[in-house]
Amino acid sequence: MGRASKIVIIDNEPIPRSAFRLLIDAAPELTVVGECDMANAPDRIKQLHPDVALLHAASPTVAALATIRTIAPAAPVGVLTRQRHRAYVRSFLAAGARAYSKGTR
């Protein structure tokens, strides 16, 4: 088996971060190496050098898009959201996200 992919979880709320950590830690091929809010994401990405930054955002707010633009050059960004609007998807991808996953309702 190869090396586990290193993940940093980015969310402004600690409870969703903890929930995502539990889910990701259950997968042996994935390892959570850190968690942070959007304001601290650029520093954490520089410190931890993850394979993927997983950003949870309710919508493409100015803060979420700025965070993606800042960290995308250093780590691929995947966005998790419950939003299904195509304009939201386009906004996240235009900011530099490489993946987008909508949750179920």
Buried (B, 14 or more C-beta within 10 A) or exposed (E): EEEBBBBBBBBBEEEBBEBBBEEBEEEEEBBBBBBBBBEBBBEBBEEBEBBBBBBBBEEBEEBBBBBBBBBBEBBBBBBBBEBEEEEBBEBBBEBBBBEBEBEEE
